[in-house]
Structure formats: C-alpha cells, structure tokens
C-alpha cells in the first residue's frame, strides 16, 4: 500500500533534511548563536526556534517512513507537508516586524552590494520558494486518491 505519492515523499524528505542541515550550518555560528551582538535572552529565543525546527523536521521524516496507525491520513499529510512552514513560512510575517532584516548580523558586505539584499537576503527567497512548494505539493497530496 502506498501511503504517500513519490513526489510528496521525495519533496518532504529533501525539505526536512535540507532544513536540518542548512539551519545547523548557517545558524550555529557568529552570525546567529554565538553572535556577540546578541543578548543572552535573544540567544535563548533563537535556541528555542532552532531546536523546535530540528524536532519538526525529524518528526516529519518519522511520519514519512515509520509505521503508525494513521499513516496516510489527511492529518498526517498536512502535518508532514506543512511542518516546513513552521520554520520557512515564518520568514514572511517576521519580515513585517519593524526594523527586521533577513540579512545575518555581522556580515561584511562587498562594496556596491544591492541595498535590497540587505533587507531581503537570499535566505528569504529560499524561504518563499520552500513555502510555496510545501503548500502546492501538500494541497495536491491531500486531494490525491489513495492507491491500494
């Protein structure tokens, strides 16, 4: 019995693993976790978000590959497919906060670096792409007839 389409399974396997790796590589350094500009309380909130993101990604992988009673249910598809929005999707409303920027602190930008990328950093573009893919693939999966 096929609980999920191959497209759904591959998409969210890649997104979950990518999220675990990219957040670990990009955030466990002096632009984030050990940034001297950040107060201890800001680091605490970052750590909460980081570990929650890792756990959500691992749970998504578990739901894709483990055996459990409701595997393939609409709820399991929604959980897997929308769990990436917990991290990536939150870039969008976070940018609306006054004074927010998606560019990491402490990075020295090259001369003539486009000003728009100091506000909308490439990580924001990645977040938008992952969010759109997650919504589209999940929507298609939820509406798919289950194969026997």
C-alpha positions in Angstrom: 0.0 0.0 0.0 1.3 3.4 -1.0 0.6 5.9 1.8 2.1 8.9 0.0 2.9 9.7 -3.6 6.6 9.5 -4.5 6.5 13.3 -5.3 5.2 14.0 -1.7 7.7 11.6 -0.1 10.7 12.9 -2.0 9.8 16.5 -1.7 9.4 16.4 2.1 12.4 14.1 2.6 14.6 16.7 0.8 13.0 19.7 2.5 13.3 18.1 6.0 17.0 17.1 5.5 17.8 20.4 3.9 16.2 22.3 6.8 18.2 20.3 9.4 21.4 20.8 7.5 21.0 24.5 6.5 19.8 25.7 9.8 22.7 23.9 11.5 25.3 25.2 9.1 24.0 28.8 8.8 22.8 29.4 12.3 25.4 27.7 14.6 28.0 30.4 14.1 28.8 34.0 14.9 26.0 35.5 12.7 23.5 33.8 15.0 24.1 31.6 18.0 27.5 33.0 19.1 26.9 36.5 17.7 28.5 38.9 20.2 25.8 41.5 19.2 23.0 39.2 20.6 22.0 39.3 24.2 21.7 36.0 26.1 17.9 36.3 26.0 17.9 36.7 22.2 20.2 33.6 22.0 17.7 31.7 24.2 14.9 32.5 21.8 17.0 31.6 18.9 17.9 28.3 20.5 14.2 27.5 21.2 13.4 28.2 17.5 16.4 26.2 16.3 15.6 23.1 18.3 11.9 23.3 17.5 12.8 23.4 13.8 15.0 20.4 14.1 12.4 18.4 16.0 9.7 19.3 13.5 11.9 18.2 10.6 12.7 14.9 12.4 9.0 14.3 13.2 8.2 14.9 9.5 10.7 12.3 8.5 9.3 9.9 11.1 5.8 10.4 9.7 7.0 9.7 6.2 8.9 6.5 7.0 7.7 5.0 10.3 4.8 2.6 10.7 1.9 4.0 12.7 -1.8 3.7 12.8 -2.9 6.8 10.9 -0.2 6.8 8.3 -1.5 8.3 5.1 -4.4 10.1 6.8 -5.2 13.7 5.8 -3.8 14.8 9.2 -0.5 13.0 8.6 -0.2 14.6 5.1 -1.0 18.0 6.5 1.5 17.6 9.3 4.3 16.4 7.1 3.6 18.9 4.3 3.0 22.0 6.4 5.7 21.3 9.0 8.2 23.1 6.9 6.1 26.2 7.2 6.9 26.2 10.9 10.4 27.5 10.0 10.5 28.6 6.4 7.0 30.1 6.3 7.6 32.3 9.3 10.2 34.3 7.4 7.3 36.1 5.7 5.5 37.6 8.7 8.8 38.0 10.6 10.0 40.4 7.9 6.9 42.6 8.6 8.3 43.4 12.1 9.6 46.9 12.4 13.4 47.1 11.9 13.6 43.5 10.8 16.0 42.3 8.1 16.6 38.8 6.8 20.4 39.5 6.4 22.5 37.9 9.1 24.2 40.3 11.6 27.9 40.8 11.4 28.4 40.1 7.7 30.7 42.5 5.9 29.0 43.2 2.6 31.1 43.9 -0.6 31.1 47.4 -2.0 28.1 48.2 -4.2 26.1 45.3 -2.7 22.5 45.9 -3.8 20.7 47.5 -0.9 17.6 45.4 -1.4 19.6 42.3 -0.4 20.4 43.9 3.0 16.7 43.7 3.7 15.6 40.8 1.6 18.5 38.4 1.8 18.7 35.2 -0.4 17.6 33.2 2.6 14.2 34.9 2.4 13.9 34.0 -1.2 14.7 30.3 -0.3 12.0 30.5 2.4 9.4 31.8 0.0 10.2 29.0 -2.5 10.1 26.3 0.1 6.8 27.7 1.4 5.2 27.8 -2.0 6.4 24.3 -2.8 5.2 22.9 0.5 1.7 24.4 0.1 1.3 23.3 -3.6 2.6 19.7 -3.1 0.6 19.3 0.1 -2.5 20.5 -1.5 -2.1 18.1 -4.4 -1.3 15.2 -2.0 -4.4 15.8 0.3 -6.6 15.8 -2.8 -5.0 12.7 -4.3 -6.9 9.4 -4.2 -5.0 6.8 -2.1 -3.6 3.9 -4.1 -4.0 0.4 -3.0 
